Amino acid sequence: MPGEIELSPTDDLMEMVVAGCTAQAIHTAAKLGIADVLADGPRTADEIAAEVEAHPDGVYRLLRALTTRSIFTELPGRRFALTPMADALRRDAPNSVRALVLMAGHPITWETWGQLAHSVVTGEPAFWKLRGMRVFEYLARDEEYADLFNQAMTFSSNIEIPTILDAYDFSRFHTIVDVGGGQGRLLAAILRATPKARGMLLDIESVTAGAPRVLAEEGVADRCTVHSGSFFDAVPAGGDAYVLKHVLHDWPEDKAVEILRSVRASIGDNGELLLVALVLPDDGSPHLGKVVDLDLLLEFGGRHRTREEYRRLLAEAGFELRRVVPTAGAASVVEAIPA
Ligand SMILES: C[S@@+](CC[C@H](N)C(=O)[O-])C[C@H]1O[C@@H](n2cnc3c(N)ncnc32)[C@H](O)[C@@H]1O
């Protein structure tokens, strides 16, 4: 395009480095609830600051910085208004990403990312070094962080679940077991789509405590039992479908195989295993999952895997990968059967 300035490689690089500052600015705006204050129309920086109990000049500079990325827009008289991106930071926006933003920019998350070199050099999750325990143990002790984690999971599930149900037909199953199923959002949606099926939800106790409410809200509580316990100890028997959504990516190979072997011990010969997972391309093509994969290394010692890596993992636990069904979202359904 005539007049367009071409960025040099160093400009490109520096832009990506500064993106970290923008990420924290977005987090701060979300944390203070600034988009919520602007829901009814533009306000001055001073008015916003009074509303969110912050420093007027600090709020002005924060919003001015974010306008450079089209998150908020500045009007005459130091007034600011929402843009479509800023609107998605509101608590009640239909497409709100607030929970994910709060989690991604949380000081605990950032402290962990600050130790990326440790994870790259040792192959160990920096989270363990910093907190002396695994993420799920930590979540059971820090209510505020756990609450954010669950909200972020719920948010991702709300976006993802319709794409899974559109892409995959669960109607042939009678009893669906959701292993590491959180508070049961996916299972509830599957049961609503398959009115004759029954469900079993397995997760650790601190998470399943919230499940009865979710299942009742979704109107499926009478068709679903809740099991509190570890998938390393046992997985409920009697299902003909075992679903693991975004579970294996939290674990390194040996632990992932242990989880799959637990399922293998409970699944019948005609049962099917359905992994809902982000499957990385086998070639060197760019993919956002390759960046998110670093977060799995840092926090969990887990990883995103390619189709071939899933095939090998499944084979080690006694399963045969049958097919990978893409969805309109980032995840696919990896279908496997007992070998
Ligand atoms: C990334 S979350 C995915 C949750 C849910 N499947 C979803 O997609 O929204 C991983 C889940 O594994 C559960 N989990 C972790 N360790 C577990 C264990 N030892 N036994 C059972 N569930 C476990 C966590 O509590 C969490 O709900």
PDBQT file of the ligand as one rigid body, heavy atoms in Angstrom, charges set to zero:
ROOT
HETATM    1  C1  LIG A 401      -7.423 -28.061  32.631  1.00  0.00    +0.000 C 
HETATM    2  S1  LIG A 401      -8.668 -28.610  33.686  1.00  0.00    +0.000 S 
HETATM    3  C2  LIG A 401      -9.903 -29.208  32.557  1.00  0.00    +0.000 C 
HETATM    4  C3  LIG A 401     -11.250 -29.303  33.197  1.00  0.00    +0.000 C 
HETATM    5  C4  LIG A 401     -12.383 -29.708  32.267  1.00  0.00    +0.000 C 
HETATM    6  N1  LIG A 401     -12.181 -31.014  31.690  1.00  0.00    +0.000 N 
HETATM    7  C5  LIG A 401     -12.529 -28.659  31.187  1.00  0.00    +0.000 C 
HETATM    8  O1  LIG A 401     -12.117 -28.897  30.048  1.00  0.00    +0.000 OA
HETATM    9  O2  LIG A 401     -13.061 -27.565  31.480  1.00  0.00    +0.000 OA
HETATM   10  C6  LIG A 401      -7.989 -30.135  34.324  1.00  0.00    +0.000 C 
HETATM   11  C7  LIG A 401      -8.911 -30.818  35.318  1.00  0.00    +0.000 C 
HETATM   12  O3  LIG A 401      -8.228 -31.977  35.847  1.00  0.00    +0.000 OA
HETATM   13  C8  LIG A 401      -8.575 -32.075  37.224  1.00  0.00    +0.000 C 
HETATM   14  N2  LIG A 401      -7.609 -32.899  37.941  1.00  0.00    +0.000 N 
HETATM   15  C9  LIG A 401      -6.325 -32.611  38.230  1.00  0.00    +0.000 A 
HETATM   16  N3  LIG A 401      -5.749 -33.618  38.913  1.00  0.00    +0.000 NA
HETATM   17  C10 LIG A 401      -6.698 -34.569  39.063  1.00  0.00    +0.000 A 
HETATM   18  C11 LIG A 401      -6.712 -35.849  39.663  1.00  0.00    +0.000 A 
HETATM   19  N4  LIG A 401      -5.602 -36.356  40.239  1.00  0.00    +0.000 N 
HETATM   20  N5  LIG A 401      -7.848 -36.575  39.608  1.00  0.00    +0.000 NA
HETATM   21  C12 LIG A 401      -8.974 -36.070  39.009  1.00  0.00    +0.000 A 
HETATM   22  N6  LIG A 401      -9.018 -34.858  38.412  1.00  0.00    +0.000 NA
HETATM   23  C13 LIG A 401      -7.902 -34.115  38.438  1.00  0.00    +0.000 A 
HETATM   24  C14 LIG A 401      -8.555 -30.638  37.680  1.00  0.00    +0.000 C 
HETATM   25  O4  LIG A 401      -9.202 -30.444  38.915  1.00  0.00    +0.000 OA
HETATM   26  C15 LIG A 401      -9.236 -29.938  36.518  1.00  0.00    +0.000 C 
HETATM   27  O5  LIG A 401     -10.647 -29.890  36.696  1.00  0.00    +0.000 OA
ENDROOT
TORSDOF 0
